[in-house]
Amino acid sequence: MVICNLHSLEIAKEYCDRLIGLSDGKIVFDGHPSSLTKELAEQLYDLENE
């Protein structure tokens, strides 16, 4: 098992079997990369406010 902190969703989705998304120190996503929706990814990375 390897635990890695990545901020690149493309790399994480390609190489990981499990993603854990944190926001304000709380887990907001824990699952398989294919389960991470575009909307949740935007919320995690605060993309809607850019």
DSSP file (Angstrom, degrees, kcal/mol; ACC not computed):
  #  RESIDUE AA STRUCTURE BP1 BP2  ACC     N-H-->O    O-->H-N    N-H-->O    O-->H-N    TCO  KAPPA ALPHA  PHI   PSI    X-CA   Y-CA   Z-CA
    1    1 A M              0   0    0      0, 0.0     2,-0.4     0, 0.0     0, 0.0   0.000 360.0 360.0 360.0 141.1    0.0    0.0    0.0
    2    2 A V        -     0   0    0      2,-0.0     2,-0.5     0, 0.0     0, 0.0  -0.997 360.0-157.6-128.8 133.2    1.1    3.5   -0.8
    3    3 A I        +     0   0    0     -2,-0.4     2,-0.4     2,-0.0     0, 0.0  -0.954  21.4 173.5-110.1 128.4   -0.4    6.7    0.5
    4    4 A C        -     0   0    0     -2,-0.5     2,-0.8     2,-0.0    -2,-0.0  -0.997  30.3-138.0-139.9 138.6    0.3    9.8   -1.6
    5    5 A N        +     0   0    0     -2,-0.4     2,-0.3     2,-0.0    -2,-0.0  -0.866  35.2 171.7 -97.3 109.5   -1.0   13.3   -1.5
    6    6 A L        -     0   0    0     -2,-0.8    -2,-0.0     1,-0.1     3,-0.0  -0.895  31.7-170.8-119.7 148.2   -1.7   14.5   -5.0
    7    7 A H        +     0   0    0     -2,-0.3     2,-0.6     1,-0.1    -1,-0.1   0.138  69.1  90.5-118.3  16.2   -3.4   17.6   -6.4
    8    8 A S     >  -     0   0    0      1,-0.1     4,-2.5     2,-0.0     5,-0.2  -0.928  55.1-169.2-113.6 107.0   -3.6   16.3   -9.9
    9    9 A L  H  > S+     0   0    0     -2,-0.6     4,-3.0     1,-0.2     5,-0.3   0.855  86.2  58.9 -63.3 -34.2   -6.9   14.4  -10.5
   10   10 A E  H  > S+     0   0    0      2,-0.2     4,-1.5     1,-0.2    -1,-0.2   0.935 110.9  40.4 -61.7 -45.5   -5.6   13.1  -13.9
   11   11 A I  H  > S+     0   0    0      2,-0.2     4,-2.2     1,-0.2     5,-0.3   0.927 116.1  50.6 -67.7 -44.9   -2.7   11.3  -12.2
   12   12 A A  H  X S+     0   0    0     -4,-2.5     4,-2.2     1,-0.2    -2,-0.2   0.920 111.0  48.1 -60.6 -45.0   -4.7   10.2   -9.2
   13   13 A K  H  < S+     0   0    0     -4,-3.0    -1,-0.2     1,-0.2    -2,-0.2   0.837 113.4  48.8 -65.8 -31.8   -7.5    8.7  -11.4
   14   14 A E  H  < S+     0   0    0     -4,-1.5    -1,-0.2    -5,-0.3    -2,-0.2   0.875 125.0  23.7 -75.3 -37.5   -4.9    6.9  -13.6
   15   15 A Y  H  < S+     0   0    0     -4,-2.2     2,-0.3    -5,-0.1    -2,-0.2   0.567 105.2  79.9-110.3 -10.4   -2.8    5.3  -10.9
   16   16 A C     <  -     0   0    0     -4,-2.2     3,-0.1    -5,-0.3     0, 0.0  -0.746  47.8-164.3-106.2 147.8   -5.0    5.0   -7.7
   17   17 A D  S    S+     0   0    0     -2,-0.3     2,-0.3     1,-0.3    -1,-0.1   0.540  85.5  33.2 -97.3 -10.1   -7.7    2.5   -6.8
   18   18 A R        -     0   0    0     14,-0.2     2,-0.4    -6,-0.1    -1,-0.3  -0.989  65.3-165.0-148.1 134.8   -9.1    4.7   -4.0
   19   19 A L  E     -A   31   0A   0     12,-3.3    12,-2.3    -2,-0.3     2,-0.5  -0.943   2.4-164.8-118.2 141.7   -9.3    8.5   -3.6
   20   20 A I  E     -A   30   0A   0     -2,-0.4     2,-0.5    10,-0.2    10,-0.2  -0.986  10.7-160.1-124.3 119.9  -10.0   10.4   -0.4
   21   21 A G  E     -A   29   0A   0      8,-2.9     7,-3.1    -2,-0.5     8,-1.5  -0.868   5.9-163.8-104.5 130.6  -11.0   14.0   -0.9
   22   22 A L  E     -A   27   0A   0     -2,-0.5     2,-0.3     5,-0.2     5,-0.2  -0.870  10.9-179.8-113.1 144.7  -10.7   16.4    2.0
   23   23 A S  E >  S-A   26   0A   0      3,-2.5     3,-1.6    -2,-0.4    22,-0.1  -0.950  78.1 -12.5-142.9 123.1  -12.3   19.8    2.4
   24   24 A D  T 3  S-     0   0    0     -2,-0.3     3,-0.1     1,-0.3    -1,-0.0   0.860 129.7 -55.0  53.2  38.2  -11.6   22.0    5.5
   25   25 A G  T 3  S+     0   0    0      1,-0.2     2,-0.4     0, 0.0    -1,-0.3   0.538 116.8 110.5  77.9   7.0  -10.1   18.9    7.2
   26   26 A K  E <  S-A   23   0A   0     -3,-1.6    -3,-2.5     0, 0.0     2,-0.5  -0.908  73.7-113.4-117.0 143.5  -13.1   16.7    6.6
   27   27 A I  E     +A   22   0A   0     -2,-0.4    -5,-0.2    -5,-0.2     3,-0.1  -0.615  39.0 164.6 -74.0 121.9  -13.5   13.7    4.3
   28   28 A V  E     +     0   0A   0     -7,-3.1     2,-0.3    -2,-0.5    -6,-0.2   0.494  68.0  29.1-114.3 -11.2  -16.0   14.6    1.6
   29   29 A F  E     +A   21   0A   0     -8,-1.5    -8,-2.9     7,-0.0    -1,-0.3  -0.969  54.4 164.6-149.2 135.7  -15.2   11.8   -0.8
   30   30 A D  E     +A   20   0A   0     -2,-0.3     2,-0.3   -10,-0.2   -10,-0.2  -0.807  43.8  73.7-149.2 103.7  -13.9    8.3   -0.2
   31   31 A G  E    S-A   19   0A   0    -12,-2.3   -12,-3.3    -2,-0.3     5,-0.1  -0.982  79.6 -33.1 178.9-169.8  -14.1    5.8   -3.1
   32   32 A H    >   -     0   0    0     -2,-0.3     3,-2.3   -14,-0.2     4,-0.4  -0.456  55.8-117.9 -71.6 142.7  -13.1    4.6   -6.4
   33   33 A P  G >  S+     0   0    0      0, 0.0     3,-1.3     0, 0.0    -1,-0.1   0.813 113.2  62.0 -52.8 -33.4  -11.8    7.2   -8.9
   34   34 A S  G 3  S+     0   0    0      1,-0.3    -2,-0.0   -21,-0.1   -21,-0.0   0.691  98.2  58.7 -68.8 -15.8  -14.7    6.4  -11.3
   35   35 A S  G <  S+     0   0    0     -3,-2.3     2,-0.8     2,-0.1    -1,-0.3   0.560  79.4 102.0 -87.9 -10.0  -17.2    7.4   -8.6
   36   36 A L    <   -     0   0    0     -3,-1.3     2,-0.1    -4,-0.4    -7,-0.0  -0.662  65.8-149.3 -80.1 112.4  -15.8   10.9   -8.4
   37   37 A T     >  -     0   0    0     -2,-0.8     4,-2.3     1,-0.1     5,-0.2  -0.370  21.7-116.7 -79.1 159.7  -18.2   13.2  -10.3
   38   38 A K  H  > S+     0   0    0      1,-0.2     4,-2.4     2,-0.2     5,-0.2   0.892 115.9  54.0 -60.5 -40.5  -17.1   16.3  -12.1
   39   39 A E  H  > S+     0   0    0      2,-0.2     4,-2.0     1,-0.2    -1,-0.2   0.910 109.9  45.4 -63.1 -43.9  -19.3   18.4   -9.7
   40   40 A L  H  > S+     0   0    0      2,-0.2     4,-2.8     1,-0.2    -1,-0.2   0.895 111.6  52.5 -68.3 -39.2  -17.7   16.9   -6.6
   41   41 A A  H  X S+     0   0    0     -4,-2.3     4,-2.2     2,-0.2    -2,-0.2   0.909 109.3  50.0 -61.7 -41.8  -14.2   17.4   -8.0
   42   42 A E  H  <>S+     0   0    0     -4,-2.4     5,-2.4     1,-0.2     6,-0.5   0.892 111.9  48.4 -63.2 -39.7  -15.1   21.1   -8.7
   43   43 A Q  H ><5S+     0   0    0     -4,-2.0     3,-0.9     3,-0.2    -2,-0.2   0.919 110.7  50.6 -66.1 -44.2  -16.3   21.5   -5.2
   44   44 A L  H 3<5S+     0   0    0     -4,-2.8    -2,-0.2     1,-0.2    -1,-0.2   0.897 119.2  36.2 -60.4 -41.5  -13.2   19.8   -3.7
   45   45 A Y  T 3<5S-     0   0    0     -4,-2.2    -1,-0.2    -5,-0.2    -2,-0.2   0.299 105.9-125.6 -98.3   8.7  -10.9   22.1   -5.7
   46   46 A D  T X 5 +     0   0    0     -3,-0.9     3,-0.8    -4,-0.3    -3,-0.2   0.855  56.0 152.7  52.4  40.8  -13.1   25.1   -5.4
   47   47 A L  G > < +     0   0    0     -5,-2.4     3,-1.5     1,-0.2    -4,-0.1   0.753  57.6  68.1 -74.1 -24.7  -13.0   25.5   -9.2
   48   48 A E  G 3  S+     0   0    0     -6,-0.5    -1,-0.2     1,-0.3    -5,-0.1   0.725  97.2  54.5 -70.0 -18.8  -16.4   27.2   -9.5
   49   49 A N  G <         0   0    0     -3,-0.8    -1,-0.3     1,-0.2    -2,-0.2   0.325 360.0 360.0 -96.5   8.5  -15.0   30.3   -7.8
   50   50 A E    <         0   0    0     -3,-1.5    -1,-0.2    -4,-0.0    -2,-0.1   0.434 360.0 360.0 -97.3 360.0  -12.1   30.8  -10.2
